[in-house]
């Protein structure tokens, strides 16, 4: 159980932050499904890219998938849209 503070702030319990490796400055994504609010850690795109390209290197398909997956985020950053 958590309380909603002024400006809509909610504290994520420490055991949950620890489970997901959420550190100060981490970003999360909010969504609504079936009348529930869901909070998901935003994927670290650079960490995933490094994982895909380490060792033998990423296949063409893996690189294309990562480019498609991050396209919306990159457009928002380019346009400086929250």
C-alpha positions as CSV (number, residue, x, y, z in Angstrom):
1,X,0.0,0.0,0.0
2,X,1.3,3.5,-0.8
3,X,0.0,7.0,-0.3
4,X,-0.3,9.5,-3.1
5,X,1.4,12.7,-2.1
6,X,1.1,16.3,-3.3
7,X,1.7,16.6,-7.1
8,X,0.7,12.9,-7.5
9,X,4.0,11.5,-6.2
10,X,4.1,7.9,-5.0
11,X,7.0,6.1,-3.3
12,X,7.8,2.7,-4.8
13,X,8.5,0.4,-1.9
14,X,12.2,-0.4,-1.5
15,X,11.9,-4.2,-2.0
16,X,10.3,-3.5,-5.4
17,X,12.9,-1.0,-6.4
18,X,15.6,-3.5,-5.4
19,X,13.8,-6.3,-7.4
20,X,13.9,-4.2,-10.6
21,X,17.2,-2.4,-9.9
22,X,15.5,1.0,-9.9
23,X,18.0,3.6,-8.8
24,X,17.5,7.3,-8.4
25,X,17.0,8.8,-11.8
26,X,15.7,5.6,-13.3
27,X,12.8,6.1,-15.7
28,X,9.5,4.2,-15.6
29,X,6.6,3.9,-18.0
30,X,2.9,4.1,-16.8
31,X,0.1,2.4,-18.6
32,X,-3.5,1.4,-17.9
33,X,-5.0,-2.0,-18.7
34,X,-8.2,-3.6,-17.5
35,X,-8.8,-0.8,-15.0
36,X,-5.3,-1.2,-13.4
37,X,-2.4,1.2,-13.4
38,X,0.9,-0.5,-14.4
39,X,4.4,0.8,-13.8
40,X,7.2,-0.7,-15.9
41,X,10.9,0.1,-15.9
42,X,11.9,1.8,-19.1
43,X,14.4,-0.4,-20.9
44,X,17.9,0.9,-21.1
45,X,18.4,1.0,-24.8
46,X,22.2,1.4,-24.7
47,X,22.6,-1.6,-22.4
48,X,20.5,-3.7,-24.7
49,X,22.5,-2.5,-27.7
50,X,25.8,-3.4,-26.0
51,X,24.4,-6.8,-25.1
52,X,23.3,-7.5,-28.7
53,X,26.6,-6.3,-30.2
54,X,29.0,-7.9,-27.7
55,X,30.9,-11.1,-28.5
56,X,30.2,-12.3,-32.0
57,X,28.2,-9.2,-32.8
58,X,24.5,-8.6,-33.5
59,X,22.8,-10.1,-36.5
60,X,21.2,-7.8,-39.0
61,X,17.7,-8.9,-37.7
62,X,18.6,-8.0,-34.1
63,X,20.0,-4.6,-35.1
64,X,16.9,-3.9,-37.1
65,X,14.7,-4.9,-34.2
66,X,16.5,-2.6,-31.9
67,X,16.3,0.3,-34.3
68,X,12.5,-0.2,-34.7
69,X,12.0,-0.6,-31.0
70,X,13.7,2.7,-30.1
71,X,12.4,4.8,-33.0
72,X,9.6,6.5,-31.0
73,X,11.9,7.3,-28.1
74,X,14.6,8.7,-30.4
75,X,12.0,10.9,-32.2
76,X,10.8,12.3,-28.9
77,X,14.4,13.1,-27.9
78,X,15.1,14.8,-31.2
79,X,11.9,16.9,-30.9
80,X,12.5,17.5,-27.2
81,X,9.0,16.2,-26.4
82,X,8.3,14.8,-22.9
